[in-house]
Amino acid sequence: LTITGPGSRVEVVSNSLGLAPGVPDNFNPFVAIGYDSGSPGQLSISNGGQLLLTGNALSTPTDTRVTALHIGGRSNTSANHLGSASVSGTGSQILLNGADALINVGRGPGSVGTLDVTSGGHVGSISLVVGAFGNGSVSLDGGSIALSGQRTDSTNVGAGMTIGRGTGGVGVMTLANGSSLSFQNNGTLDIGFSVGGDGFASGGTGTLLVSGGSSITLAGSVGGGASIGRTGSGTLTLSGNSLLDVGSNRSIYVGRDAAGSGALSVFSGSSVNAGYVGVGSTTGGDTGGGALLVVDNSSLTATTLEIGTTGMLSGDEGTINANVLNRGILSPGNSPGRIIINGGFHNLVGGRLVLDVDEVAGEFQVDHLVLTAGSSFGFDDVTVTFNFIGDTDPEAFAASGGFDLDNFIQSSDSNGNVSGLSTVFEPDASWETVFASAQFEAASPTYDVTQLSLTQDGSFGVVAVPVPEPQTVILWLAGLGLLSAVRLLQRRR
């Protein structure tokens, strides 16, 4: 089916029968691209063409009347259905209006669906599912998708999206070149999206890639938010000055449920805004099978950023505008790297700091955790691991004068001038008191650190013994074996 040119339109409308309450109403419209197994379907909309579906019949929890567009598969049990759709050019659009508007892309085992929205093309609905028990792909290149309103059937959801749902479900979405994905609802039901499983079906693998100044925004009077790895495996990556803004009244969860694992990576001038961000955590406690947050040359702004026991925060030159609660791992990345926290850092039981030390061209480089002026901090019960990379010599590092906490954990003033954190301690505080309940350890592939001690001024004494090279160990073990054989022969004689 090709719909092209201004004024070219395919429209499917259903009206209510006006029956008494509780009596099932008329059916709402649907369009299926690739309805039958093994019969590929293709929809092309361009140059101002339009596909309009309007469902005016009443949909209730007991009598569902969905207004639906299916691209590659039409149910959770349909198999091997193939469908593709493209929307290209300003004025070109697919619009689903009315009751329970839903777009499925790749639904059912073995089914494959693709949707491309390019060069000013637009798609609108209430719900969008990409890869439900099948394979779905949505690509935006200078295009837009707007999900708004709320459904009235048994799903009881506001505007929302899932990428990768259910066993075998694989979903991929890309936004590039100023594309936009928006969610809005001024009703009563929460809005948002899940990448990798959702509350309707466990499992699924989802990938969401946002680049080239593209944006994902949530707006309206209700709550909700985003989950990356809710009940499956999810990845969301922002790069190239892109934006994820769920609003100050909503949350972002990375690795939300026990069966979920997720990664949120924010690169190259991109930004994330939320009220609460949980990495392997929710406001109720630790969750998730594994969660990673990387903020690299970018920023994250929230009231609270909570790192659960399975969570990790990393990145270089990333700015965290939040109060950070750590029960997991904070490790500046790019070995070494720097993370800037503007708000506060408070370690909780189980929390760790992993700080790298590397020797490059005869100079030592270390990780930095920088707290901006006025940021609160607490390092109770923290375990600090100094990670010596490669053949970096811990004793040589100590002899250089660099093995000092003020060299790793620092403070910056309003002008960006950086100094050791001890410069902002209370008058009666020292590194020994601030880290009174801390534990310190060292890791190295080439040295065995036999002694590591903190002094009152924050410097460390260290004793490290080179680990025998593998060939040396082999020869040593071979020597022991030969000696044992000789002794055994002597005993036999």
Salt bridges, closest charged atoms under 4 A:
GLU11 OE1 - ARG9 NE 2.96
ASP153 OD2 - ARG151 NH2 2.84
ASP198 OD2 - ARG165 NE 2.61
ASP257 OD2 - ARG230 NE 3.66
ASP286 OD1 - ARG327 NH2 2.63
GLU306 OE2 - ARG327 NH1 2.68
GLU317 OE1 - ARG338 NH2 3.02
GLU441 OE2 - ARG352 NH2 2.53
